[in-house]
């Protein structure tokens, strides 16, 4: 199995947990960290594929030929790459509590936190919107479908190459 495939499976699990509505208030930082992890991992699928899964010269050549094509895909150009860059290179574009996906937050004493308080709330991931007002989850699911198709192509191609 491709390592990138195992990573994509892990992302699917993270997304399922992120979308689960259980009406339990959680620290806002939990939702924020899950979102950042999902976006970061979605971008790194291509890197893992190229750096870990492309072992033989034939696989490296195939991956090198496919990578520019993958980078031209609208979901890559309009979501995967810019969202990762916003979050990791500029530390912007995270979840906003003003989003109607969040119930009103509460502040609770939390001695484990540096300021000894946590903000907690519930969230409906299906209602999350980005800074431009677009729903976030459809793009996350489209990115998963995109990488799934890319990896399916690679798995077929790699079956025909010697290891």
N, C-alpha and C positions, 0 to 999 in steps of 0.2 A: 504494500500500500504506500502511496506517496505520502510523505510527511505533510505536504501542503493539504492533502485530503484529510488527514487526521486533524490538522489545524482547522480546516473548514468545518469539520464535524464538531469540534470544540466550540467554534463560533456559534453554530446552530444551537447548541446547548445553552450558551450564554444568552442568546436572543430569546430562547424559550423562557428562561428564568426572568429575564428583563421584562417580558411581556405578561408574565403571570400576575393576575390580579388577585391578591389575597386580602386586601383591606387592612393589612398590618402596617402600621406606621413604621417607617425605617428612617435612619439618618439620611439626609439629603446626599451626603458624601457617598453613600452606598450606590444610589442611582447614578450619580455623576461618574463614579469610578467604573461602574458597569458599562456605561455609555462610551467612555473614553477607551476602555478595553475593546469593545466591539469595533469601534471605528479604527483603532490602531491595528488590530488583528486583521480586519478586512483589507487594509492596505498591505500588510506584510505577507499575505498569501503568495503574492507574486514573487517576493524576495525569497521566501522559503522554497518555493518551487525552483527558482533559478539557482540558488546557492546550495541547496541540499539535495533536491530530487534529480537535478540534471548532472549525472555522474559521468557517463561515457561521452566521448566526443560527439557521437551521433545525437545524444540527448541534449547536450549543450548547444549544438547547432540548431536543433529543432526549437529549443526554448528561445534561443537568440533571435530566430526568425519570427517566432510568435509574439514575443514581448512587445515590439512596436505596434503590432496589430491590436493586442489587448489594450494598450495604452490609448488607442484611438476610440475605444468603445465609449459611447456617451455616459454610461454609468460610472466608468472609471474617471473620465475627464470632468464630469459635472458633480460627482459625489465622492467617490472613494478617495481620490487624490486631494481635492481641495478641503474636504472635511478633516482628513488626517493632518494636512498642513496647518489649517486653522487651529486645531487642538494642540498639536505638538510643537509647531514652530512659532506660533504666536500666542498660545494659551488663550484662545478665544473660541467661541462657538460651542461652548458646553451647554448644559441644560440650564434653563432659566426658571426660577421659581414663579415668575409672573405668568408662565405658560399655563393655560387652563387644564393641562394634563395633571397638574398637582392640586391636591386639596390644600386648604390653608395650613401652613406649617405651625408647629408648636415648638417651643424651646423647652428642653428638658435638661436637668442637671446630669452631666456625664463626666465624672472625675477622670476618666481615661483620656479626655480630650485636652489639648493645650490650654484652651480658655475655659475648661470645665463645664461646657454646655454643648449640646447638639441640637441642631434643628432637625425635626422629624416630620414626615408627611407620608401620604400615600400618593401613588402615581398610576395613571392609565397611559401606558406607553403608546397605545393606539391613537391618542390625542396629542402626542408630542409634536411640536412644530419647531422648525429651525428659525434663524433670525429673519428669514425672508417670508415666514408664515407658511412654509410648505410642511406637510406631514413628513415625519422622519422615517417611520417604520416601513412605508412602501419602498423607499430608497435602500434601506438596509436589506430588505428581502430581495430586491432586484440585484443588489451587489452579491448576495449569496448565490442567487441563480446564475449570475454572470460567472463567478468563480467556479461553480459546479460544472458549467458547460466547458470552460477552459480546461479544467482538470480532467473531465471526461475525454476531451480530445487528446490530452497528453497521455492518459492511460491507454488509449487505443494505439497511439503512435509508439509508446514505449514498449508495448507488447511485441511489436515487430522489430525492436532493436535489441541486439545482444547486450547482456549486462556485464 
